[in-house]
Amino acid sequence: MAVGVTLYKAVVGPLSLQHNFQITIPNLPGASGYLGSI
């Protein structure tokens, strides 16, 4: 889950917490691929 927490912070941190909370959860698989491609 450490990766998920890091990913969550990476996605939500620079953006709006309330706005992206609902977006981050269903997009975890895609976001993981994005994070891995950096």
PDB file of N, CA, C and O in Angstrom:
ATOM      1  N   MET A   1       0.820  -1.213   0.000  1.00  0.00           N
ATOM      2  CA  MET A   1       0.000   0.000   0.000  1.00  0.00           C
ATOM      3  C   MET A   1       0.856   1.266   0.000  1.00  0.00           C
ATOM      4  O   MET A   1       0.361   2.358  -0.278  1.00  0.00           O
ATOM      5  N   ALA A   2       2.132   1.112   0.311  1.00  0.00           N
ATOM      6  CA  ALA A   2       3.027   2.274   0.336  1.00  0.00           C
ATOM      7  C   ALA A   2       3.045   2.962  -1.025  1.00  0.00           C
ATOM      8  O   ALA A   2       3.083   4.189  -1.115  1.00  0.00           O
ATOM      9  N   VAL A   3       3.017   2.156  -2.079  1.00  0.00           N
ATOM     10  CA  VAL A   3       3.013   2.719  -3.435  1.00  0.00           C
ATOM     11  C   VAL A   3       1.730   3.498  -3.677  1.00  0.00           C
ATOM     12  O   VAL A   3       1.748   4.567  -4.286  1.00  0.00           O
ATOM     13  N   GLY A   4       0.635   2.965  -3.204  1.00  0.00           N
ATOM     14  CA  GLY A   4      -0.654   3.633  -3.369  1.00  0.00           C
ATOM     15  C   GLY A   4      -0.685   4.975  -2.650  1.00  0.00           C
ATOM     16  O   GLY A   4      -1.210   5.959  -3.170  1.00  0.00           O
ATOM     17  N   VAL A   5      -0.115   5.003  -1.446  1.00  0.00           N
ATOM     18  CA  VAL A   5      -0.073   6.250  -0.675  1.00  0.00           C
ATOM     19  C   VAL A   5       0.792   7.277  -1.382  1.00  0.00           C
ATOM     20  O   VAL A   5       0.420   8.446  -1.483  1.00  0.00           O
ATOM     21  N   THR A   6       1.948   6.841  -1.874  1.00  0.00           N
ATOM     22  CA  THR A   6       2.852   7.742  -2.597  1.00  0.00           C
ATOM     23  C   THR A   6       2.186   8.253  -3.860  1.00  0.00           C
ATOM     24  O   THR A   6       2.267   9.437  -4.188  1.00  0.00           O
ATOM     25  N   LEU A   7       1.526   7.347  -4.563  1.00  0.00           N
ATOM     26  CA  LEU A   7       0.829   7.716  -5.794  1.00  0.00           C
ATOM     27  C   LEU A   7      -0.289   8.707  -5.487  1.00  0.00           C
ATOM     28  O   LEU A   7      -0.476   9.694  -6.198  1.00  0.00           O
ATOM     29  N   TYR A   8      -1.025   8.426  -4.421  1.00  0.00           N
ATOM     30  CA  TYR A   8      -2.125   9.310  -4.016  1.00  0.00           C
ATOM     31  C   TYR A   8      -1.611  10.716  -3.741  1.00  0.00           C
ATOM     32  O   TYR A   8      -2.197  11.697  -4.197  1.00  0.00           O
ATOM     33  N   LYS A   9      -0.520  10.811  -2.996  1.00  0.00           N
ATOM     34  CA  LYS A   9       0.065  12.116  -2.675  1.00  0.00           C
ATOM     35  C   LYS A   9       0.584  12.793  -3.934  1.00  0.00           C
ATOM     36  O   LYS A   9       0.447  14.005  -4.095  1.00  0.00           O
ATOM     37  N   ALA A  10       1.178  12.011  -4.824  1.00  0.00           N
ATOM     38  CA  ALA A  10       1.746  12.565  -6.056  1.00  0.00           C
ATOM     39  C   ALA A  10       0.650  13.137  -6.954  1.00  0.00           C
ATOM     40  O   ALA A  10       0.845  14.154  -7.619  1.00  0.00           O
ATOM     41  N   VAL A  11      -0.495  12.473  -6.963  1.00  0.00           N
ATOM     42  CA  VAL A  11      -1.598  12.912  -7.828  1.00  0.00           C
ATOM     43  C   VAL A  11      -2.376  14.057  -7.189  1.00  0.00           C
ATOM     44  O   VAL A  11      -2.703  15.040  -7.854  1.00  0.00           O
ATOM     45  N   VAL A  12      -2.668  13.929  -5.910  1.00  0.00           N
ATOM     46  CA  VAL A  12      -3.516  14.901  -5.221  1.00  0.00           C
ATOM     47  C   VAL A  12      -2.735  16.121  -4.742  1.00  0.00           C
ATOM     48  O   VAL A  12      -3.268  17.230  -4.714  1.00  0.00           O
ATOM     49  N   GLY A  13      -1.488  15.921  -4.371  1.00  0.00           N
ATOM     50  CA  GLY A  13      -0.674  16.989  -3.802  1.00  0.00           C
ATOM     51  C   GLY A  13      -0.724  18.296  -4.571  1.00  0.00           C
ATOM     52  O   GLY A  13      -1.143  19.311  -4.014  1.00  0.00           O
ATOM     53  N   PRO A  14      -0.310  18.308  -5.838  1.00  0.00           N
ATOM     54  CA  PRO A  14      -0.253  19.552  -6.606  1.00  0.00           C
ATOM     55  C   PRO A  14      -1.624  20.037  -7.084  1.00  0.00           C
ATOM     56  O   PRO A  14      -1.727  21.099  -7.698  1.00  0.00           O
ATOM     57  N   LEU A  15      -2.665  19.268  -6.806  1.00  0.00           N
ATOM     58  CA  LEU A  15      -4.006  19.635  -7.278  1.00  0.00           C
ATOM     59  C   LEU A  15      -4.956  19.806  -6.101  1.00  0.00           C
ATOM     60  O   LEU A  15      -4.532  19.818  -4.946  1.00  0.00           O
ATOM     61  N   SER A  16      -6.223  19.937  -6.398  1.00  0.00           N
ATOM     62  CA  SER A  16      -7.227  20.104  -5.349  1.00  0.00           C
ATOM     63  C   SER A  16      -7.582  18.760  -4.722  1.00  0.00           C
ATOM     64  O   SER A  16      -7.975  17.826  -5.421  1.00  0.00           O
ATOM     65  N   LEU A  17      -7.441  18.670  -3.412  1.00  0.00           N
ATOM     66  CA  LEU A  17      -7.714  17.420  -2.702  1.00  0.00           C
ATOM     67  C   LEU A  17      -9.157  16.966  -2.911  1.00  0.00           C
ATOM     68  O   LEU A  17      -9.397  15.813  -3.270  1.00  0.00           O
ATOM     69  N   GLN A  18     -10.097  17.845  -2.694  1.00  0.00           N
ATOM     70  CA  GLN A  18     -11.510  17.480  -2.800  1.00  0.00           C
ATOM     71  C   GLN A  18     -11.888  17.113  -4.231  1.00  0.00           C
ATOM     72  O   GLN A  18     -12.681  16.197  -4.448  1.00  0.00           O
ATOM     73  N   HIS A  19     -11.332  17.814  -5.196  1.00  0.00           N
ATOM     74  CA  HIS A  19     -11.698  17.589  -6.598  1.00  0.00           C
ATOM     75  C   HIS A  19     -11.138  16.279  -7.111  1.00  0.00           C
ATOM     76  O   HIS A  19     -11.802  15.573  -7.871  1.00  0.00           O
ATOM     77  N   ASN A  20      -9.918  15.945  -6.703  1.00  0.00           N
ATOM     78  CA  ASN A  20      -9.241  14.778  -7.258  1.00  0.00           C
ATOM     79  C   ASN A  20      -9.437  13.501  -6.444  1.00  0.00           C
ATOM     80  O   ASN A  20      -9.069  12.416  -6.895  1.00  0.00           O
ATOM     81  N   PHE A  21     -10.014  13.623  -5.248  1.00  0.00           N
ATOM     82  CA  PHE A  21     -10.205  12.442  -4.416  1.00  0.00           C
ATOM     83  C   PHE A  21     -11.027  11.390  -5.149  1.00  0.00           C
ATOM     84  O   PHE A  21     -10.689  10.207  -5.132  1.00  0.00           O
ATOM     85  N   GLN A  22     -12.107  11.826  -5.795  1.00  0.00           N
ATOM     86  CA  GLN A  22     -12.994  10.901  -6.498  1.00  0.00           C
ATOM     87  C   GLN A  22     -12.374  10.415  -7.803  1.00  0.00           C
ATOM     88  O   GLN A  22     -12.760   9.370  -8.327  1.00  0.00           O
ATOM     89  N   ILE A  23     -11.409  11.176  -8.326  1.00  0.00           N
ATOM     90  CA  ILE A  23     -10.786  10.815  -9.603  1.00  0.00           C
ATOM     91  C   ILE A  23      -9.631   9.836  -9.387  1.00  0.00           C
ATOM     92  O   ILE A  23      -9.410   8.934 -10.195  1.00  0.00           O
ATOM     93  N   THR A  24      -8.897  10.024  -8.285  1.00  0.00           N
ATOM     94  CA  THR A  24      -7.702   9.220  -8.029  1.00  0.00           C
ATOM     95  C   THR A  24      -8.039   7.745  -7.804  1.00  0.00           C
ATOM     96  O   THR A  24      -7.359   6.865  -8.332  1.00  0.00           O
ATOM     97  N   ILE A  25      -9.075   7.479  -7.031  1.00  0.00           N
ATOM     98  CA  ILE A  25      -9.403   6.100  -6.662  1.00  0.00           C
ATOM     99  C   ILE A  25      -9.681   5.215  -7.880  1.00  0.00           C
ATOM    100  O   ILE A  25      -9.030   4.179  -8.017  1.00  0.00           O
ATOM    101  N   PRO A  26     -10.617   5.570  -8.775  1.00  0.00           N
ATOM    102  CA  PRO A  26     -10.905   4.704  -9.921  1.00  0.00           C
ATOM    103  C   PRO A  26      -9.794   4.698 -10.962  1.00  0.00           C
ATOM    104  O   PRO A  26      -9.759   3.815 -11.819  1.00  0.00           O
ATOM    105  N   ASN A  27      -8.883   5.670 -10.904  1.00  0.00           N
ATOM    106  CA  ASN A  27      -7.825   5.768 -11.901  1.00  0.00           C
ATOM    107  C   ASN A  27      -6.481   5.250 -11.393  1.00  0.00           C
ATOM    108  O   ASN A  27      -5.450   5.489 -12.021  1.00  0.00           O
ATOM    109  N   LEU A  28      -6.485   4.544 -10.261  1.00  0.00           N
ATOM    110  CA  LEU A  28      -5.230   4.031  -9.707  1.00  0.00           C
ATOM    111  C   LEU A  28      -4.438   3.188 -10.703  1.00  0.00           C
ATOM    112  O   LEU A  28      -3.232   3.396 -10.831  1.00  0.00           O
ATOM    113  N   PRO A  29      -5.066   2.236 -11.421  1.00  0.00           N
ATOM    114  CA  PRO A  29      -4.304   1.434 -12.386  1.00  0.00           C
ATOM    115  C   PRO A  29      -3.642   2.297 -13.455  1.00  0.00           C
ATOM    116  O   PRO A  29      -2.461   2.117 -13.753  1.00  0.00           O
ATOM    117  N   GLY A  30      -4.386   3.222 -14.027  1.00  0.00           N
ATOM    118  CA  GLY A  30      -3.840   4.092 -15.065  1.00  0.00           C
ATOM    119  C   GLY A  30      -2.779   5.012 -14.503  1.00  0.00           C
ATOM    120  O   GLY A  30      -1.761   5.265 -15.148  1.00  0.00           O
ATOM    121  N   ALA A  31      -3.015   5.513 -13.297  1.00  0.00           N
ATOM    122  CA  ALA A  31      -2.062   6.414 -12.666  1.00  0.00           C
ATOM    123  C   ALA A  31      -0.774   5.671 -12.336  1.00  0.00           C
ATOM    124  O   ALA A  31       0.311   6.246 -12.415  1.00  0.00           O
ATOM    125  N   SER A  32      -0.886   4.402 -11.968  1.00  0.00           N
ATOM    126  CA  SER A  32       0.302   3.605 -11.675  1.00  0.00           C
ATOM    127  C   SER A  32       1.163   3.473 -12.919  1.00  0.00           C
ATOM    128  O   SER A  32       2.389   3.560 -12.846  1.00  0.00           O
ATOM    129  N   GLY A  33       0.526   3.265 -14.053  1.00  0.00           N
ATOM    130  CA  GLY A  33       1.255   3.180 -15.317  1.00  0.00           C
ATOM    131  C   GLY A  33       1.910   4.500 -15.657  1.00  0.00           C
ATOM    132  O   GLY A  33       3.026   4.539 -16.176  1.00  0.00           O
ATOM    133  N   TYR A  34       1.204   5.588 -15.357  1.00  0.00           N
ATOM    134  CA  TYR A  34       1.744   6.924 -15.611  1.00  0.00           C
ATOM    135  C   TYR A  34       2.960   7.172 -14.731  1.00  0.00           C
ATOM    136  O   TYR A  34       3.981   7.681 -15.194  1.00  0.00           O
ATOM    137  N   LEU A  35       2.843   6.809 -13.458  1.00  0.00           N
ATOM    138  CA  LEU A  35       3.935   7.008 -12.510  1.00  0.00           C
ATOM    139  C   LEU A  35       5.145   6.177 -12.916  1.00  0.00           C
ATOM    140  O   LEU A  35       6.286   6.624 -12.793  1.00  0.00           O
ATOM    141  N   GLY A  36       4.887   4.956 -13.403  1.00  0.00           N
ATOM    142  CA  GLY A  36       5.971   4.074 -13.811  1.00  0.00           C
ATOM    143  C   GLY A  36       6.665   4.547 -15.075  1.00  0.00           C
ATOM    144  O   GLY A  36       7.811   4.179 -15.332  1.00  0.00           O
ATOM    145  N   SER A  37       5.973   5.366 -15.869  1.00  0.00           N
ATOM    146  CA  SER A  37       6.539   5.824 -17.138  1.00  0.00           C
ATOM    147  C   SER A  37       7.385   7.080 -16.965  1.00  0.00           C
ATOM    148  O   SER A  37       8.070   7.502 -17.896  1.00  0.00           O
ATOM    149  N   ILE A  38       7.339   7.676 -15.777  1.00  0.00           N
ATOM    150  CA  ILE A  38       8.100   8.903 -15.532  1.00  0.00           C
ATOM    151  C   ILE A  38       9.591   8.585 -15.453  1.00  0.00           C
ATOM    152  O   ILE A  38      10.406   9.486 -15.251  1.00  0.00           O
TER     153      ILE A  38
END
